[in-house]
Amino acid sequence: MIDEISDSIRFMGKENFAKLHNLFLDVYNKWELTFAGNFCIPIWPSKPLDLLGSANEESEEFREDLWDARLDASKFLVHSMALSECKVVGEFDEFFSDNRYGPYFDITVGDESYFNLVSGEIFARADKEFPSRSGDAKNVEKENTDKEKATESNELERAVTGLDRLNLEKVLDVAIDIDHELQMHRCKTVSFSAWSENIEGGFENLRDTLANLDKQEAWRFRLKGLIFLSSVGAIKKYETYGDYNDTQARFEVTLEPQFRHCLNLLKQEYQSRLSAEHEQTGNDEADKIIYSVSYSQNREISVNNFLLTQLTFDGENHIVFEYVFRKPNENITLEEIQKANRNIAINKPLTKIVENWGFTGDLKKVFFEVSKAKIKFRNPIYEKDLKTFNITRLRFPRQ
């Protein structure tokens, strides 16, 4: 089978080889940018197919010949097992209405050994058959391409590092949601929820800010993330389906090859900021986090993954904890909590509410300062905090 594939490329007619080479260049370039097993490329070629002539590019006959040439080449790549699948998405007539977003191939790369075999044979023959693309001319083109990529990368890096902490979290929040969908569908166009799925366990600045915003402002935050990704060339276009009043609203984005590089830069910058903040607070043993409280979407309160309790929805315990958890290490009054919750009356004493959450004994002593009218929730707890209370370790209640 290997010899048959090699011979079919080596001894293929010049016209058919030009068609094959033209398509495979687009496939290989996209694969080299993403290294994904599945991706999409336009059916209409990125470079002219010279053998079809350029004088009649606007003619119906030329477009039909070009369409057939690309389909014939795609069938060969599937037959040779370089690609396991090459589906046509869209119609020929889309060329007339929107050449930029016209029909495309949905490609799944085949066996790696066959893909490498085909690419080697195609490029080896192309170097002999198309001398204008080899030698000095090819090197000059590569150098120019490398310079363009380096310039784009530098501009993107400057844009990312120029974001303040809150805006960095806005953009990364959106980019991570896109990446989650991309991992599942591996196509250039993905759809995802207009509402954040990441801030429950991270992005403290964004979480705290959103807690004090209405739905319209929260919607604008997400849109600003999309606008930034569009401005730096990570996404080609985006559409919104629904609005800030719709809990099922979604965004749809068409990605550019640079998206993956942009996501990596955003993650690196965010981790760099976190590391810098940690260094500012000191790296000695006293600043080591020993205990922390987490709160899940189904209202479970845990300390270091030890479940204390699950709150009843919309009860006093639930209402107070939701508010206090969003404002760690702050002095909060009972009046403030009631005003933030439509002036609802909190009849149970704050001390009793804290105990209902599962914080009793040393747990209560370490995590809370509480009186009749005020409460302060300490989170997380550092080594130095335990020393202040003369506590070596906390004991959790038996369940």
N, C-alpha and C positions, 0 to 999 in steps of 0.2 A: 504493500500500500504506500509506503514512504517513497519508494522509487517511482511509483506511478505519479504521485503528486509532484515530485521534483521534475520529472520529465515533462509533465503536462505544462508546467510553468516555463521551463527552459525552451521547449519547442512550440509553444503557443504562437499563433499568428501575431504579427506586430500590432495589428489593430485591436485584437482582443486583449493583448497584454497591456496596451495603453489604457484600456477601459479598467482592467483589473488593478493596475498600478494607481490609477487616479482615485478609485474608491478606497483601496487599502491604505493610501496615504492619510485619508481622513479618519479611517478606523484607527490606525496606529497612533496618529497624533492625539486623538481623544483618549485612547487607552493609556498612552504615556503620561498624560496629564492627570488622570484619575486612578489608574491601576485598578479600576473596578471591573468586576466580572460582568456587569450589565450597565450599559449606557446608551445614549441616543446621539445620532448625528443627522444633519439634514440630508435628505436624498439629493438635493441639488448640490453639486460639488463646490468646495471652497475655492478651487482653482479651475480655470477653463480646460475643457477637454479638447486639445488642439486638433486632434484628428477629425473632429466633426466640423471644424471650420468655425470662424468667429464672425464671418460676414453676415450670416443669417441667424444670429442668436435670438432675434425676436420672432422668428417664424415658427409656425405651428409644427412644421416638419422637424426643425432643429430640436425643439423641446421634446417631441416624441422620441426622437433618436437618443437624446440624452437620457431620458427616463428609462428606455429599454437597455441602454448601455450600463446604467447603474444597477438595474435589476439583474441583468445577466452576470455581472461581476459578483453581486451578492450571492447568487446561487452557487457560483464556483467556490466561494469562500466557505459556504456551508457544506458543500459536497466534499471539500478537502479537509473538513473537520477543524479548520482554523476557527470557525464560528460554529456554535451549536444551534444558533437561531438568529435569523435576521428578518424581523417582521416589518412590513410596511404599515405605517400609521399615517392616515390622511389620504387625500386624493390628488391625482395629477393636476386637476383644475385649480388647486390651492395656490399653484405657482402664480396665477394671474392676480389673485386677490391680495396675497401677502407673501411675497417671496422670502421675507426674513423669517417668518414663523410658519413656513409651508410644511409639506409632508416630511416625515423623517423615518429613519430606520431605528427600530428598537433592537439593539444588538446584545446577544449573550455570547461571550467569548467561549470557545471550545477547549479541547484538550491543550494544555500548555505546550507540550512537545510539538504538536501539529501547528499551533499558532506560531511558534518560533521557527519551525521548518519553513512554513509558507513565507513569513516575513524575510527570512534569510535569502530564500530563492528569488523573491520579488526584488529586493533591494540590490542583490548581486547582479541581476540582469539589468535593472534600471541604470546602474552605474555604467554599464557598457553601452546600453541602448540610448540613453539620454545624457550624453557627455556634458551638456550645458548645466546639468545638475550635479556634476562631479568635480573633483579637483578644486582649483582656486575659487571658482564661482560658487561651489557648494559651501566652501569654508567661509567665504565672505557673507553668504546668506545666513549661515549658522551664527556667525559673530554678531551680525545685525539683530538677529532674533534674540540672542542671549542678552544683548544690551537692552533691547526693548523690555524683556522680561525682568531684568535687574532694575530698570527704572520704575516699572510698574510695582515691583515688590517693595522698593524703597518708599514710594509714595504711599502705598498701603500701610507700611509699617509706621510711617509718620502720622497717618490718620488715626491709627489704632492707639499709639502711645499718646496722642494729643487729647484723647477722651478723658474726662474726669471720671471719678469712681462710679458715680451714679449712671452716667451715660454709658460707661463700659458695661455695667451690669444690664442696662436696657438692651444693648445690641447683642451681648452674649446670650442673654435669655432667649431672644428670638432665634439666634443662630443655632442654639442647642436643640430647640424644638424642630427646626428644619432638618438638622442632622439625624434626629430620631426617626423622622419619616423617611429620610434618604436611605437609612440603613435597611428599612423594611421594603421599600419599593425600588430603589436604585434606578431612578429615572430623573431626567433633567427638570421635570415639573412635578412638584409635590404640594399637597394640601395639608394644612395643620390648623389646630384650634387658635382662634384669635386671642384666647386668654392663656396666660402663662401657666406652665405645668412644672416649673422648676423652683419657684421662690419659697416653697414650704420649707425646704431643707437648706437653703443657701441664699446668696445675694441679699445680705442683711440690709444694705442701704435701700435697695429697690423694694424689698418687702416692707420695710418700715414706712417708706414714702407712699406706696400703694395703699397701705392701711388707712391713710388719711385722705385718699382721693375718691371722688365719685367715679362711676363707671365710664363716663365720657373722658375724663382725664386719664384713666387707666388705659382706655382704648388708644388715646393719642400717644401714650408711652410706647405701646407696641408698634404703632405706625412709625414712630421716630426710629425705632430699631430697623425696620424695613427700609426706610429712606436712607439711612446710613449705609446699609449693605448694598443698596442700589447705587449710591454715589461712588462707592469704591470699586464697583465692577464685580461684586460677588454674586449679585442676582441681576438677571436681564430685565425682568418685569415682575410686577406683583398685582394681584387682584384681591378685592375684599368681597366677601359674601356675607351679608348681614351687617348689623351695626352694633353700637355699644349697648343697645337695649336687648340684644339677642344673645342669650347664653350659649347658643350653638353656632355663633358666628365663626367663620373660617377665613384664613388667608390662603391664597394659592400663589406660588412663586415659581418662576422659571430660572434655573440656576446657570451661572457661568462657570467655566472650569476653575476660576480663581476662588470659588467659594471655599473649597477645602483648605487652601492656604490661608485664607482670611480667618476661618474658624480656628485654625491652629495658632495664629498670631494672637487672636482674642483670648484664647485659653492661656497662652504663655504670659500675656500681659497681666491677666487677672491673677494668676498664680504668683507672678512677680510682685504685684501689689500686696497680696496677702503675706508673702514672705517678708516684705519690707515692713509691713505693719507689725508683724510678730517680732522682728528684730528691734523695733522701736520700743516695744514693751519689755524687752529683755529676754534673753534665752536661758537664764539660769533656772535651776530647779524650782525656784519659788513661783515662776510664771508658767509652770506646767499645768495644763488642765487635767483635773482628776475626776470631776463629776460634772455632768450636764443634763439638763432636762430637755426632752424632745416631746413634740406634740403632733400626732398624726391627723390625717384628714377625717378619720372615723372617731376622733375625739379621745384617743388614748394618750394618757400621760405616762411617760417612762423616764427613768433615771438610768443612764448608761445601759439602755435597752432592757432594763428591768421594769415590767409593767406594774404601775401603781394602781391605776383605775381607768375606767372608761366612763366619760361623763354623759349624762342624759341630755339630749338635745334641748336647748333653749331653757334649761333650768337655771337657777341662780348660780350654781357651781360652774356651769358651762359659760354663762355670760361673763362672769368675773374673770375666769381663767383666760378666756380668749383675749380679753383686754390687757390683762397683766402680762401675759406671755409675750405680747408684742412690744412691751416696754420694760425690758430687763434693766435692773440697776437704777431704776428711777423711783422717786417717792411719788406715790399715786394716792389721791384721796378717794374716799367712797363717793363723794359728790361728783367727782370727775367721771368715775365709772358710770354712774347713773345718768349723767347728762349725755355721755357718748352712746347710751343705749335707750334713747327716746324717753329719758327721765323715768325709766322703770324703777320701781321700789325694790331695794335689796334689803330684805327683812332679817336674814340670817346674819349673825355676827361674822366679821371677816375672819376671826380666829377659828371659828367653827368651819367656815368654808375651806380654809387651808387644810384643816384636818380631814375634811371630806375628800379632798384631792389625794389623800394618802400620805401627807407630810405630817408626821408626828415625831416626837422625841428629837433626836439629833438632826433628822432630815429637815424638820421644821426650823430648827435653830440655825442651821447652815444656810438654807435657801431663802428664808423669809424673815423680815422684820414686820411685825403686824400689830396693830392696835385697833381700837374701836373705829377710828375714822381714817386710818392710813395703812398702806401696805407697800412694801418694797420687796421685789423678787430678784434675788441674786442668781445670775446664770451667765456663764458657767462658773464653776467653783475651782479655784486654783489651789496649789499646794500651800501657798502662803495664807489662804483663807482658812484652811483646816488648822494650821498652826495657831491662828488668831483665836480659834475656838477651843484650842487644846484637844483636838480630835485627830486620831490617827486614820481611822476609816469609818465609813458609815455602815450601819446595819440596816438591811431592808426587811420589811415586815414579811412574815410567812404568809403564803397564799393557800 
